[in-house]
Every structure is written in structure tokens, then in C-alpha cells.
């Protein structure tokens, strides 16, 4: 039940914000700015120093809210285990890893691996991934979703890479269940411009809601 609840929250929120930062303090500021703009799903990458501590802090900060905190750039089972202990509610990888899939299945936490080919997609589905990350999305393009749904009609796809507020509608019309965005949302944080991060988040959510409620 927990796993499906998290998946439903991911899909309902529509946009996953990928947060990278050179310090834990900055990561927390970025997340606050993103959430202020309306994005409810946060992927805190393992490139952030002391990522486990940041994840734990964020989970505690947003407990009881609609905001969910996931771990990103998870490359191995050890990192996945540490993320889950810290409270991560979903795990994202740039590529598929069997051992990460197994530990996420053990703890009933959604595992969203990056895939680029039908073979990788099939393997991820066999190991229980309810959502796969189409990565890099700017290489494949939105048409790749339709191509994958031919042999895998029940696959749920979240593109990552090349997603912008301007093409959110294109991705969802192609069949995406959610979209993932990094610098397109958080880019201004590199210049400490958190107000613009919030504005970018709002633009993404506005674009998502236009699609969501279109007849």
C-alpha cells in the first residue's frame, strides 16, 4: 500500500524536481524554493554532500504534507540502503541496477531506473519498476514513449533531460505519467537566485495543470 501511495503522489504531482547542490545548506534552500513554487516531488541527488543527512532532514521537515522526498543518482545497493534508512520515499537511478531494484522491492519503495532502449525497459519491468525514467529525454524525444508502449503497453514513463516548461504538454500528450526536470527549475540557484527557482517551479506546475485539466 505504501508503495502505491507514493507512486500515486508522484503521478498526481506531475513534476519531479531534481536537486543538486555543492553543500547541504544550499540543497535545503533550493528545495524550499522549489516547494514554494508548487512542486511536490523532490529528487535529492547523491552528488549532494552528506546526501543521507539532507534526505533525513527533508523527510522530517515535510512529514505530514503532500511533499515527497526521493534519492537520485543512486548507483549501487549500498547507497540505496542508506537512502531508505534516511527515509527516502522513492529511488531514482540514471541506469538500471538489479541489486538496487531488489532492495527497493524488499522495502516496498518505488525504484525509477533510467532506460534508453527497449531491452533496458523490459529488464526494469521484470524487476518490478512501476515507472521508468526515459533518459536522456533530449536524445530520445517524446516519440520514444509511443515506441516503447508498442511492445510494453503498460509501461509508465517519466522523461528526464531536455524537459522544459515549454514542452511539458508535448511529453504528457505523448503518454508520460510525470516529468523530471533539473536545471530548468533549479538553475538560478547557482547564482543564489532562489526567487527565480520558485518562479520556474510555478511555470512548470502551470504547464502541468494546463495539460491535466484540458478537455
N, C-alpha and C positions, 0 to 999 in steps of 0.2 A: 504493500500500500504506500509506504514512504516513497519508494522509487517512482511509482506512477504519479504521486502528488508533485514530486519535483519536476518530472517531465511535463506535466500539465502546466506548472508555473513557467517553465521555460518557453513553452509554446504560447501561452497566454501573454507573456511579457513581450514576445516578438523579437526583441533586440538584446543580444548579449554584448556587453562592453568588455573588451579585452584590456586589462590594465597592466601596464609595465611602468616601472619607475626605478630610479637609481638608489632610492632609500625607502625604508618602511614608512617614514613620516610623509613623504611625498605620495606614496601609494594611497595612504589613508585620505589625504586631501583630494586626490583625483577621484576616488570612489565617492566621497561626499559630494563632489561637484557633479558627477555622473548621475547619482541618485536624485539630486536636486532637479535635474533635467527630466526625470521621469523614467529612466531605465532601471529595471528591477533585477536584472540578471547580470552578475558581475563575475568575470573570469580573471582571477588574480594569478598572474603567471609566475612560474618558478624562477624566472630571471630576476624577480624582486628579492633583494637581500632579506634573509630571515622570513621567507615567504610563509612558513608554517605559523610563525607568531602573528603575522599580519592577517592570515586567514582566521586564526582563532579570535583575534581582536574584532574583525569584521563580523564574524558569526555572532559574537556576543553583543556587538553594537546593534545589529539589526534583527535580533531574535524577537519573534512576535510580530514582525512586519511581513510585507509581501516580497521583500528583497531576499534573494538567494545568492549564496557565495560559493563559487566553484574554484577549483585549482586548474591552472592552464600550463601548457608546456611540460606536461608530466611524461617523462621519457622512460621510466622504469617502475617496477613494482614497489621498490623501497620508497620512492618519492610518493607514489600513490598511497601507500600505507600511512606515511607521515601526514599526508594531506587529509586523509579520512580521520585520523586521530585528532587532527586540529579542528575537525568539524566541517570540512568541505562537503557541499551538498551535491556536487557533480564534478566529474574529472574530464579534462579535455587534453588530447594529445595531438601533435602535428602529424603523427602517423600511427598505424595500428600496432598494438603490442599485446600479445596473448596473455602475458603474465599480469599486465595492468587490468585487462578485461576480467581475468579470473578473480583478482582481489576485489574489484568493484562489484562483481556479481556476488561474491561472498558476503559483502556488507550491504548489498542491495542499493548501491549508489549508481546512478546513470554514468556510463562511460561513453564519451563522444570522441571517437578517434578521427584523425584526418585521413581521408582517402582521395585518390586521384583516378583510380582505374576500377572497372567492374570487378576484377579479381579481388582487389582490396576491399571493395564494398561487400562482396559476398562473404569474405572471411570475417569481417566485422559483424555482419548479421548472424553468422553461425555462432559467434561468441557472445551474442546477446545484446548488441548495441541497438537501442531503440532509435537513436538519432546518430547519423554520421555527419562529420564535418567535411564538406567539399572544399578541398584546399590544394593549391591556391585557386580561389574562385576567379581571380582576374585572368588566369590562364585558361580555365575550362569554359567560362562563360555560362550564362543561365541555361542555355540549351542542354547542358550536360545533365541537368536534373531530369528532363524528359527522357534522355537517352538511358539513364540509369533505371528509370521507372518502367522501361520496357521489360528487361529481364527480371527486375526486382520491383514489382508493382506496389509493394507495401513499404518500401524504404522511405524513411523520413530524413530529409536533407537540410542541413544548415550550412550555407556558404560562408566562407571566411576568406578574406583577401579580395580587395577590389570592391568591397561593398561601401556604398556611399548613400547619403540621404537622397540623392537624385535617382539612384537606381534600385532603391528598396522595393518599389512597386514592381519592377521588372522581375526581380528574384521571386517575389511571392506569387506573381502571376505564372511563373514557370513551375511553381509547385513547392517552394521552400516552406518549411514549417517554422523557421526562425532564421534570423541573420546574425552574423557575428562581425563586429567592427572594432578595430584598434585605433590607429592614429586618426581616422576620420572623425572620431569622437574626442579622443584624449590629446591629440596633437598639440594644442595650445598650452598644455601643462608644462611642456618643455621650457616655455618662457614664463612660467608661473602665472599664466593667464587662465585661472580657474573659472572665471565668469564665462569665457568663451567655450570652455568644456561643457558647462551647463547648457549653453545655447546650442551647441552641437547635439547634445543629447536630446534636447527638445525637438530639434529638426528631425532627428531620426524617428522619434516617437510620433511626431506629427505625420511623417510619411507612412509609418506603420499603420496608424489609425485610419488614415485615408483609404488604405487598402482594405483593412479589416472590415470597415463598415460600408464599403462600396457595394451597391446592388449588382 
